[in-house]
């Protein structure tokens, strides 16, 4: 693949991410009720949520609901949990790299699968 082809592919991914990010923002701002609590505080809770995402998260809205997405930072146990501080967050792409989600996000958003 030529360097220019790679840049074109990257540009297309970036444009698609931005389109999907706007769609997610619209759903969240429009009142989509998500399962913000309980937060996944241990492996058993993480595994339960991931299992639900695998079996029930067939579309965008269901993924957002199950993962407990919000368009603002959630504080749990006196700890702020924005996407930008999560181990799955790709900074330059503004993207959640958790395999069951793989969604473009904003840094101040949050979900209940947040991890340091």
N, CA, C and O atoms as CSV, one atom per row, in Angstrom:
chain,resi,resn,atom,element,x,y,z
A,1,UNK,N,N,0.848,-1.179,0.000
A,1,UNK,CA,C,0.000,0.000,0.000
A,1,UNK,C,C,0.888,1.234,0.000
A,1,UNK,O,O,1.835,1.336,0.780
A,2,UNK,N,N,0.574,2.148,-0.866
A,2,UNK,CA,C,1.355,3.377,-0.945
A,2,UNK,C,C,1.040,4.274,0.250
A,2,UNK,O,O,-0.029,4.161,0.851
A,3,UNK,N,N,1.970,5.161,0.592
A,3,UNK,CA,C,1.709,6.084,1.705
A,3,UNK,C,C,0.458,6.933,1.484
A,3,UNK,O,O,-0.270,7.226,2.432
A,4,UNK,N,N,0.211,7.321,0.249
A,4,UNK,CA,C,-0.976,8.129,-0.030
A,4,UNK,C,C,-2.254,7.326,0.164
A,4,UNK,O,O,-3.252,7.853,0.656
A,5,UNK,N,N,-2.230,6.057,-0.218
A,5,UNK,CA,C,-3.405,5.202,-0.017
A,5,UNK,C,C,-3.689,5.048,1.469
A,5,UNK,O,O,-4.844,5.051,1.893
A,6,UNK,N,N,-2.625,4.913,2.258
A,6,UNK,CA,C,-2.782,4.791,3.709
A,6,UNK,C,C,-3.415,6.061,4.291
A,6,UNK,O,O,-4.290,5.982,5.153
A,7,UNK,N,N,-2.972,7.219,3.820
A,7,UNK,CA,C,-3.537,8.481,4.304
A,7,UNK,C,C,-5.007,8.611,3.922
A,7,UNK,O,O,-5.814,9.097,4.713
A,8,UNK,N,N,-5.356,8.179,2.718
A,8,UNK,CA,C,-6.754,8.228,2.288
A,8,UNK,C,C,-7.606,7.315,3.163
A,8,UNK,O,O,-8.711,7.681,3.564
A,9,UNK,N,N,-7.086,6.121,3.457
A,9,UNK,CA,C,-7.801,5.171,4.320
A,9,UNK,C,C,-7.982,5.757,5.722
A,9,UNK,O,O,-9.054,5.640,6.316
A,10,UNK,N,N,-6.937,6.381,6.239
A,10,UNK,CA,C,-6.997,7.006,7.559
A,10,UNK,C,C,-8.027,8.140,7.564
A,10,UNK,O,O,-8.786,8.282,8.522
A,11,UNK,N,N,-8.053,8.931,6.519
A,11,UNK,CA,C,-9.002,10.046,6.415
A,11,UNK,C,C,-10.439,9.528,6.410
A,11,UNK,O,O,-11.319,10.112,7.043
A,12,UNK,N,N,-10.671,8.425,5.690
A,12,UNK,CA,C,-12.007,7.846,5.631
A,12,UNK,C,C,-12.435,7.343,7.008
A,12,UNK,O,O,-13.585,7.523,7.407
A,13,UNK,N,N,-11.509,6.712,7.736
A,13,UNK,CA,C,-11.812,6.224,9.084
A,13,UNK,C,C,-12.120,7.398,10.010
A,13,UNK,O,O,-13.048,7.332,10.816
A,14,UNK,N,N,-11.345,8.462,9.893
A,14,UNK,CA,C,-11.551,9.642,10.727
A,14,UNK,C,C,-12.914,10.279,10.443
A,14,UNK,O,O,-13.626,10.669,11.368
A,15,UNK,N,N,-13.270,10.383,9.174
A,15,UNK,CA,C,-14.574,10.946,8.807
A,15,UNK,C,C,-15.712,10.075,9.330
A,15,UNK,O,O,-16.704,10.588,9.848
A,16,UNK,N,N,-15.568,8.756,9.194
A,16,UNK,CA,C,-16.596,7.827,9.686
A,16,UNK,C,C,-16.713,7.922,11.203
A,16,UNK,O,O,-17.817,7.899,11.747
A,17,UNK,N,N,-15.563,8.030,11.893
A,17,UNK,CA,C,-15.575,8.189,13.351
A,17,UNK,C,C,-16.342,9.444,13.744
A,17,UNK,O,O,-17.156,9.416,14.667
A,18,UNK,N,N,-16.085,10.535,13.050
A,18,UNK,CA,C,-16.732,11.804,13.406
A,18,UNK,C,C,-18.237,11.730,13.177
A,18,UNK,O,O,-19.014,12.255,13.975
A,19,UNK,N,N,-18.645,11.090,12.107
A,19,UNK,CA,C,-20.074,10.924,11.831
A,19,UNK,C,C,-20.740,10.107,12.934
A,19,UNK,O,O,-21.806,10.472,13.428
A,20,UNK,N,N,-20.106,9.002,13.314
A,20,UNK,CA,C,-20.660,8.149,14.364
A,20,UNK,C,C,-20.620,8.847,15.722
A,20,UNK,O,O,-21.545,8.698,16.521
A,21,UNK,N,N,-19.560,9.605,15.989
A,21,UNK,CA,C,-19.455,10.350,17.248
A,21,UNK,C,C,-20.614,11.346,17.373
A,21,UNK,O,O,-21.189,11.504,18.450
A,22,UNK,N,N,-20.950,12.013,16.270
A,22,UNK,CA,C,-22.083,12.956,16.281
A,22,UNK,C,C,-23.399,12.215,16.514
A,22,UNK,O,O,-24.276,12.712,17.220
A,23,UNK,N,N,-23.537,11.024,15.920
A,23,UNK,CA,C,-24.752,10.232,16.128
A,23,UNK,C,C,-24.884,9.828,17.597
A,23,UNK,O,O,-25.967,9.913,18.178
A,24,UNK,N,N,-23.775,9.389,18.190
A,24,UNK,CA,C,-23.779,9.007,19.607
A,24,UNK,C,C,-24.132,10.214,20.471
A,24,UNK,O,O,-24.957,10.114,21.379
A,25,UNK,N,N,-23.508,11.349,20.188
A,25,UNK,CA,C,-23.790,12.571,20.951
A,25,UNK,C,C,-25.270,12.925,20.866
A,25,UNK,O,O,-25.869,13.338,21.858
A,26,UNK,N,N,-25.857,12.764,19.691
A,26,UNK,CA,C,-27.276,13.051,19.521
A,26,UNK,C,C,-28.158,12.122,20.337
A,26,UNK,O,O,-29.135,12.561,20.943
A,27,UNK,N,N,-27.816,10.837,20.354
A,27,UNK,CA,C,-28.587,9.874,21.150
A,27,UNK,C,C,-28.508,10.209,22.638
A,27,UNK,O,O,-29.518,10.204,23.343
A,28,UNK,N,N,-27.293,10.500,23.104
A,28,UNK,CA,C,-27.112,10.797,24.526
A,28,UNK,C,C,-27.793,12.112,24.906
A,28,UNK,O,O,-28.453,12.193,25.942
A,29,UNK,N,N,-27.634,13.133,24.077
A,29,UNK,CA,C,-28.267,14.425,24.360
A,29,UNK,C,C,-29.786,14.342,24.222
A,29,UNK,O,O,-30.518,15.114,24.842
A,30,UNK,N,N,-30.247,13.402,23.405
A,30,UNK,CA,C,-31.676,13.247,23.180
A,30,UNK,C,C,-32.404,12.482,24.264
A,30,UNK,O,O,-33.613,12.268,24.172
A,31,UNK,N,N,-31.681,12.069,25.292
A,31,UNK,CA,C,-32.334,11.438,26.433
A,31,UNK,C,C,-32.262,9.920,26.489
A,31,UNK,O,O,-32.992,9.305,27.266
A,32,UNK,N,N,-31.400,9.298,25.685
A,32,UNK,CA,C,-31.241,7.848,25.771
A,32,UNK,C,C,-30.870,7.480,27.205
A,32,UNK,O,O,-29.862,7.955,27.728
A,33,UNK,N,N,-31.675,6.644,27.835
A,33,UNK,CA,C,-31.416,6.244,29.221
A,33,UNK,C,C,-30.494,5.039,29.233
A,33,UNK,O,O,-30.833,3.969,28.726
A,34,UNK,N,N,-29.323,5.231,29.821
A,34,UNK,CA,C,-28.323,4.168,29.863
A,34,UNK,C,C,-28.137,3.660,31.290
A,34,UNK,O,O,-28.542,4.313,32.251
A,35,UNK,N,N,-27.529,2.507,31.411
A,35,UNK,CA,C,-27.314,1.863,32.714
A,35,UNK,C,C,-26.005,2.367,33.332
A,35,UNK,O,O,-25.000,1.657,33.358
A,36,UNK,N,N,-26.040,3.587,33.818
A,36,UNK,CA,C,-24.843,4.248,34.349
A,36,UNK,C,C,-24.317,3.542,35.599
A,36,UNK,O,O,-23.107,3.446,35.805
A,37,UNK,N,N,-25.225,3.056,36.418
A,37,UNK,CA,C,-24.865,2.358,37.654
A,37,UNK,C,C,-25.528,0.999,37.667
A,37,UNK,O,O,-26.607,0.841,37.097
A,38,UNK,N,N,-24.916,0.011,38.301
A,38,UNK,CA,C,-23.657,0.079,39.042
A,38,UNK,C,C,-22.458,0.123,38.098
A,38,UNK,O,O,-22.508,-0.404,36.987
A,39,UNK,N,N,-21.392,0.753,38.554
A,39,UNK,CA,C,-20.138,0.786,37.817
A,39,UNK,C,C,-19.494,-0.591,37.928
A,39,UNK,O,O,-19.739,-1.316,38.893
A,40,UNK,N,N,-18.681,-0.950,36.954
A,40,UNK,CA,C,-17.975,-2.235,36.973
A,40,UNK,C,C,-16.725,-2.078,37.833
A,40,UNK,O,O,-15.691,-1.604,37.363
A,41,UNK,N,N,-16.831,-2.476,39.083
A,41,UNK,CA,C,-15.745,-2.253,40.035
A,41,UNK,C,C,-14.834,-3.455,40.225
A,41,UNK,O,O,-13.771,-3.332,40.833
A,42,UNK,N,N,-15.232,-4.616,39.714
A,42,UNK,CA,C,-14.368,-5.793,39.841
A,42,UNK,C,C,-14.500,-6.650,38.584
A,42,UNK,O,O,-15.337,-6.377,37.723
A,43,UNK,N,N,-13.680,-7.674,38.488
A,43,UNK,CA,C,-13.649,-8.522,37.288
A,43,UNK,C,C,-14.989,-9.177,36.997
A,43,UNK,O,O,-15.387,-9.289,35.838
A,44,UNK,N,N,-15.682,-9.608,38.035
A,44,UNK,CA,C,-16.978,-10.265,37.833
A,44,UNK,C,C,-17.977,-9.300,37.194
A,44,UNK,O,O,-18.725,-9.687,36.296
A,45,UNK,N,N,-17.993,-8.048,37.652
A,45,UNK,CA,C,-18.909,-7.056,37.083
A,45,UNK,C,C,-18.520,-6.704,35.644
A,45,UNK,O,O,-19.384,-6.560,34.779
A,46,UNK,N,N,-17.225,-6.567,35.398
A,46,UNK,CA,C,-16.753,-6.302,34.032
A,46,UNK,C,C,-17.175,-7.438,33.116
A,46,UNK,O,O,-17.725,-7.204,32.040
A,47,UNK,N,N,-16.918,-8.671,33.543
A,47,UNK,CA,C,-17.260,-9.832,32.720
A,47,UNK,C,C,-18.754,-9.919,32.446
A,47,UNK,O,O,-19.158,-10.287,31.343
A,48,UNK,N,N,-19.574,-9.588,33.429
A,48,UNK,CA,C,-21.028,-9.627,33.241
A,48,UNK,C,C,-21.473,-8.598,32.193
A,48,UNK,O,O,-22.307,-8.899,31.339
A,49,UNK,N,N,-20.922,-7.399,32.262
A,49,UNK,CA,C,-21.287,-6.357,31.295
A,49,UNK,C,C,-20.775,-6.721,29.903
A,49,UNK,O,O,-21.492,-6.571,28.914
A,50,UNK,N,N,-19.540,-7.197,29.829
A,50,UNK,CA,C,-18.970,-7.603,28.540
A,50,UNK,C,C,-19.790,-8.737,27.929
A,50,UNK,O,O,-20.041,-8.745,26.724
A,51,UNK,N,N,-20.201,-9.682,28.751
A,51,UNK,CA,C,-21.028,-10.791,28.268
A,51,UNK,C,C,-22.352,-10.275,27.697
A,51,UNK,O,O,-22.803,-10.735,26.648
A,52,UNK,N,N,-22.963,-9.324,28.390
A,52,UNK,CA,C,-24.206,-8.725,27.884
A,52,UNK,C,C,-23.970,-7.980,26.577
A,52,UNK,O,O,-24.791,-8.048,25.662
A,53,UNK,N,N,-22.855,-7.272,26.490
A,53,UNK,CA,C,-22.541,-6.573,25.240
A,53,UNK,C,C,-22.407,-7.568,24.091
A,53,UNK,O,O,-22.874,-7.311,22.981
A,54,UNK,N,N,-21.768,-8.701,24.362
A,54,UNK,CA,C,-21.578,-9.713,23.324
A,54,UNK,C,C,-22.896,-10.342,22.893
A,54,UNK,O,O,-23.089,-10.630,21.712
A,55,UNK,N,N,-23.798,-10.556,23.835
A,55,UNK,CA,C,-25.049,-11.237,23.498
A,55,UNK,C,C,-26.188,-10.288,23.116
A,55,UNK,O,O,-27.021,-10.628,22.276
A,56,UNK,N,N,-26.226,-9.104,23.725
A,56,UNK,CA,C,-27.355,-8.193,23.514
A,56,UNK,C,C,-26.988,-6.910,22.769
A,56,UNK,O,O,-27.872,-6.209,22.276
A,57,UNK,N,N,-25.708,-6.598,22.683
A,57,UNK,CA,C,-25.276,-5.333,22.081
A,57,UNK,C,C,-25.190,-5.393,20.573
A,57,UNK,O,O,-24.116,-5.235,19.993
A,58,UNK,N,N,-26.319,-5.620,19.948
A,58,UNK,CA,C,-26.342,-5.830,18.497
A,58,UNK,C,C,-26.424,-4.537,17.690
A,58,UNK,O,O,-26.142,-4.538,16.491
A,59,UNK,N,N,-26.805,-3.446,18.330
A,59,UNK,CA,C,-26.869,-2.171,17.618
A,59,UNK,C,C,-26.273,-1.076,18.499
A,59,UNK,O,O,-25.965,-1.303,19.669
A,60,UNK,N,N,-26.119,0.094,17.931
A,60,UNK,CA,C,-25.467,1.198,18.635
A,60,UNK,C,C,-26.177,1.560,19.933
A,60,UNK,O,O,-25.534,1.676,20.976
A,61,UNK,N,N,-27.480,1.737,19.884
A,61,UNK,CA,C,-28.222,2.148,21.082
A,61,UNK,C,C,-28.088,1.122,22.197
A,61,UNK,O,O,-27.897,1.495,23.354
A,62,UNK,N,N,-28.184,-0.158,21.874
A,62,UNK,CA,C,-28.074,-1.175,22.931
A,62,UNK,C,C,-26.672,-1.205,23.526
A,62,UNK,O,O,-26.524,-1.430,24.727
A,63,UNK,N,N,-25.643,-0.982,22.718
A,63,UNK,CA,C,-24.277,-0.906,23.254
A,63,UNK,C,C,-24.155,0.254,24.239
A,63,UNK,O,O,-23.586,0.108,25.321
A,64,UNK,N,N,-24.696,1.404,23.852
A,64,UNK,CA,C,-24.619,2.585,24.719
A,64,UNK,C,C,-25.369,2.361,26.023
A,64,UNK,O,O,-24.892,2.746,27.091
A,65,UNK,N,N,-26.541,1.741,25.940
A,65,UNK,CA,C,-27.350,1.475,27.139
A,65,UNK,C,C,-26.623,0.520,28.069
A,65,UNK,O,O,-26.457,0.818,29.252
A,66,UNK,N,N,-26.187,-0.622,27.557
A,66,UNK,CA,C,-25.546,-1.654,28.383
A,66,UNK,C,C,-24.249,-1.136,29.002
A,66,UNK,O,O,-23.973,-1.391,30.174
A,67,UNK,N,N,-23.455,-0.411,28.216
A,67,UNK,CA,C,-22.174,0.106,28.712
A,67,UNK,C,C,-22.352,1.301,29.645
A,67,UNK,O,O,-21.400,1.710,30.310
A,68,UNK,N,N,-23.547,1.860,29.702
A,68,UNK,CA,C,-23.796,2.975,30.613
A,68,UNK,C,C,-23.165,4.279,30.183
A,68,UNK,O,O,-22.692,5.043,31.025
A,69,UNK,N,N,-23.147,4.548,28.889
A,69,UNK,CA,C,-22.529,5.771,28.381
A,69,UNK,C,C,-23.261,7.017,28.854
A,69,UNK,O,O,-24.486,7.033,28.970
A,70,UNK,N,N,-22.484,8.058,29.122
A,70,UNK,CA,C,-23.013,9.393,29.392
A,70,UNK,C,C,-22.202,10.391,28.571
A,70,UNK,O,O,-21.068,10.112,28.183
A,71,UNK,N,N,-22.786,11.542,28.314
A,71,UNK,CA,C,-22.066,12.584,27.579
A,71,UNK,C,C,-21.374,13.558,28.530
A,71,UNK,O,O,-21.065,14.693,28.167
A,72,UNK,N,N,-21.145,13.098,29.728
A,72,UNK,CA,C,-20.438,13.884,30.742
A,72,UNK,C,C,-19.691,12.905,31.662
A,72,UNK,O,O,-19.983,11.710,31.695
A,73,UNK,N,N,-18.741,13.437,32.388
A,73,UNK,CA,C,-17.937,12.615,33.293
A,73,UNK,C,C,-18.751,12.185,34.504
A,73,UNK,O,O,-19.476,12.985,35.094
A,74,UNK,N,N,-18.626,10.930,34.863
A,74,UNK,CA,C,-19.252,10.381,36.066
A,74,UNK,C,C,-18.185,10.281,37.151
A,74,UNK,O,O,-17.043,9.913,36.874
A,75,UNK,N,N,-18.554,10.606,38.368
A,75,UNK,CA,C,-17.674,10.416,39.516
A,75,UNK,C,C,-18.237,9.276,40.349
A,75,UNK,O,O,-19.400,9.302,40.750
A,76,UNK,N,N,-17.404,8.277,40.606
A,76,UNK,CA,C,-17.805,7.129,41.425
A,76,UNK,C,C,-16.704,6.869,42.446
A,76,UNK,O,O,-15.520,6.876,42.111
A,77,UNK,N,N,-17.097,6.645,43.675
A,77,UNK,CA,C,-16.130,6.444,44.761
A,77,UNK,C,C,-15.098,7.568,44.798
A,77,UNK,O,O,-13.904,7.331,44.983
A,78,UNK,N,N,-15.588,8.804,44.617
A,78,UNK,CA,C,-14.766,10.012,44.666
A,78,UNK,C,C,-13.698,10.062,43.575
A,78,UNK,O,O,-12.703,10.772,43.717
A,79,UNK,N,N,-13.894,9.320,42.498
A,79,UNK,CA,C,-12.938,9.276,41.397
A,79,UNK,C,C,-13.657,9.634,40.099
A,79,UNK,O,O,-14.616,8.969,39.706
A,80,UNK,N,N,-13.182,10.696,39.435
A,80,UNK,CA,C,-13.756,11.058,38.143
A,80,UNK,C,C,-13.388,9.992,37.122
A,80,UNK,O,O,-12.261,9.499,37.108
A,81,UNK,N,N,-14.355,9.636,36.255
A,81,UNK,CA,C,-14.143,8.551,35.302
A,81,UNK,C,C,-14.455,8.974,33.864
A,81,UNK,O,O,-15.353,8.411,33.238
A,82,UNK,N,N,-13.724,9.961,33.335
A,82,UNK,CA,C,-13.939,10.335,31.940
A,82,UNK,C,C,-13.243,9.351,30.996
A,82,UNK,O,O,-12.266,8.703,31.370
A,83,UNK,N,N,-13.751,9.251,29.791
A,83,UNK,CA,C,-13.128,8.372,28.796
A,83,UNK,C,C,-11.632,8.661,28.644
A,83,UNK,O,O,-10.830,7.737,28.510
A,84,UNK,N,N,-11.261,9.944,28.665
A,84,UNK,CA,C,-9.872,10.304,28.389
A,84,UNK,C,C,-8.874,9.720,29.387
A,84,UNK,O,O,-7.677,9.702,29.099
A,85,UNK,N,N,-9.322,9.242,30.547
A,85,UNK,CA,C,-8.395,8.635,31.506
A,85,UNK,C,C,-8.529,7.114,31.551
A,85,UNK,O,O,-7.887,6.460,32.373
A,86,UNK,N,N,-9.346,6.556,30.689
A,86,UNK,CA,C,-9.558,5.104,30.649
A,86,UNK,C,C,-8.441,4.429,29.856
A,86,UNK,O,O,-7.922,4.994,28.893
A,87,UNK,N,N,-8.084,3.229,30.266
A,87,UNK,CA,C,-7.015,2.494,29.586
A,87,UNK,C,C,-7.368,2.124,28.145
A,87,UNK,O,O,-6.469,1.838,27.353
A,88,UNK,N,N,-8.644,2.123,27.788
A,88,UNK,CA,C,-9.063,1.758,26.431
A,88,UNK,C,C,-9.167,2.963,25.492
A,88,UNK,O,O,-9.459,2.803,24.307
A,89,UNK,N,N,-8.932,4.153,26.014
A,89,UNK,CA,C,-9.097,5.377,25.222
A,89,UNK,C,C,-7.863,5.644,24.367
A,89,UNK,O,O,-6.741,5.700,24.871
A,90,UNK,N,N,-8.090,5.810,23.056
A,90,UNK,CA,C,-7.016,6.180,22.132
A,90,UNK,C,C,-7.074,7.696,21.956
A,90,UNK,O,O,-7.993,8.228,21.334
A,91,UNK,N,N,-6.086,8.375,22.510
A,91,UNK,CA,C,-6.102,9.832,22.610
A,91,UNK,C,C,-6.197,10.518,21.252
A,91,UNK,O,O,-7.081,11.349,21.043
A,92,UNK,N,N,-5.306,10.185,20.332
A,92,UNK,CA,C,-5.264,10.902,19.057
A,92,UNK,C,C,-6.497,10.646,18.201
A,92,UNK,O,O,-6.875,11.485,17.383
A,93,UNK,N,N,-7.119,9.493,18.387
A,93,UNK,CA,C,-8.303,9.152,17.590
A,93,UNK,C,C,-9.609,9.477,18.318
A,93,UNK,O,O,-10.676,9.470,17.705
A,94,UNK,N,N,-9.529,9.766,19.641
A,94,UNK,CA,C,-10.722,9.947,20.480
A,94,UNK,C,C,-11.651,8.747,20.289
A,94,UNK,O,O,-12.767,8.865,19.783
A,95,UNK,N,N,-11.148,7.601,20.712
A,95,UNK,CA,C,-11.799,6.331,20.383
A,95,UNK,C,C,-11.695,5.366,21.553
A,95,UNK,O,O,-10.661,5.286,22.215
A,96,UNK,N,N,-12.789,4.624,21.805
A,96,UNK,CA,C,-12.783,3.564,22.813
A,96,UNK,C,C,-12.397,2.269,22.121
A,96,UNK,O,O,-13.101,1.802,21.226
A,97,UNK,N,N,-11.282,1.694,22.535
A,97,UNK,CA,C,-10.722,0.506,21.897
A,97,UNK,C,C,-11.099,-0.786,22.614
A,97,UNK,O,O,-10.504,-1.829,22.342
A,98,UNK,N,N,-12.066,-0.743,23.516
A,98,UNK,CA,C,-12.555,-1.965,24.146
A,98,UNK,C,C,-13.211,-2.797,23.045
A,98,UNK,O,O,-14.131,-2.311,22.388
A,99,UNK,N,N,-12.763,-4.039,22.824
A,99,UNK,CA,C,-13.249,-4.831,21.684
A,99,UNK,C,C,-14.769,-4.925,21.567
A,99,UNK,O,O,-15.294,-4.963,20.454
A,100,UNK,N,N,-15.475,-4.963,22.670
A,100,UNK,CA,C,-16.934,-5.073,22.620
A,100,UNK,C,C,-17.618,-3.745,22.297
A,100,UNK,O,O,-18.815,-3.722,22.011
A,101,UNK,N,N,-16.877,-2.646,22.338
A,101,UNK,CA,C,-17.453,-1.334,22.033
A,101,UNK,C,C,-16.913,-0.779,20.717
A,101,UNK,O,O,-17.676,-0.601,19.768
A,102,UNK,N,N,-15.626,-0.505,20.644
A,102,UNK,CA,C,-14.990,0.026,19.437
A,102,UNK,C,C,-15.798,1.206,18.877
A,102,UNK,O,O,-16.333,1.154,17.769
A,103,UNK,N,N,-15.863,2.272,19.691
A,103,UNK,CA,C,-16.672,3.438,19.333
A,103,UNK,C,C,-15.874,4.731,19.458
A,103,UNK,O,O,-15.041,4.866,20.354
A,104,UNK,N,N,-16.130,5.684,18.556
A,104,UNK,CA,C,-15.543,7.012,18.740
A,104,UNK,C,C,-16.254,7.704,19.901
A,104,UNK,O,O,-17.476,7.619,20.027
A,105,UNK,N,N,-15.497,8.377,20.733
A,105,UNK,CA,C,-16.045,9.020,21.928
A,105,UNK,C,C,-15.431,10.400,22.098
A,105,UNK,O,O,-14.477,10.762,21.410
A,106,UNK,N,N,-15.986,11.152,23.012
A,106,UNK,CA,C,-15.405,12.433,23.411
A,106,UNK,C,C,-14.676,12.225,24.733
A,106,UNK,O,O,-15.065,11.363,25.522
A,107,UNK,N,N,-13.622,13.002,24.987
A,107,UNK,CA,C,-12.819,12.802,26.197
A,107,UNK,C,C,-13.601,12.895,27.501
A,107,UNK,O,O,-13.284,12.193,28.461
A,108,UNK,N,N,-14.628,13.759,27.550
A,108,UNK,CA,C,-15.371,13.961,28.802
A,108,UNK,C,C,-16.513,12.961,28.986
A,108,UNK,O,O,-17.143,12.945,30.043
A,109,UNK,N,N,-16.786,12.144,28.002
A,109,UNK,CA,C,-17.826,11.125,28.149
A,109,UNK,C,C,-17.361,10.074,29.145
A,109,UNK,O,O,-16.207,10.074,29.571
A,110,UNK,N,N,-18.268,9.183,29.509
A,110,UNK,CA,C,-17.937,8.142,30.481
A,110,UNK,C,C,-18.781,6.905,30.203
A,110,UNK,O,O,-19.854,6.993,29.607
A,111,UNK,N,N,-18.283,5.750,30.642
A,111,UNK,CA,C,-19.093,4.532,30.627
A,111,UNK,C,C,-18.726,3.708,31.854
A,111,UNK,O,O,-17.704,3.957,32.495
A,112,UNK,N,N,-19.550,2.742,32.173
A,112,UNK,CA,C,-19.322,2.011,33.424
A,112,UNK,C,C,-18.240,0.949,33.319
A,112,UNK,O,O,-17.964,0.263,34.303
A,113,UNK,N,N,-17.618,0.793,32.152
A,113,UNK,CA,C,-16.484,-0.122,31.997
A,113,UNK,C,C,-15.150,0.608,32.117
A,113,UNK,O,O,-14.103,0.050,31.786
A,114,UNK,N,N,-15.185,1.851,32.588
A,114,UNK,CA,C,-13.982,2.672,32.737
A,114,UNK,C,C,-12.927,1.942,33.567
A,114,UNK,O,O,-13.235,1.346,34.599
A,115,UNK,N,N,-11.688,1.998,33.102
A,115,UNK,CA,C,-10.561,1.370,33.801
A,115,UNK,C,C,-9.336,2.270,33.755
A,115,UNK,O,O,-9.076,2.934,32.752
A,116,UNK,N,N,-8.584,2.286,34.859
A,116,UNK,CA,C,-7.322,3.036,34.907
A,116,UNK,C,C,-6.271,2.220,34.183
A,116,UNK,O,O,-5.119,2.643,34.088
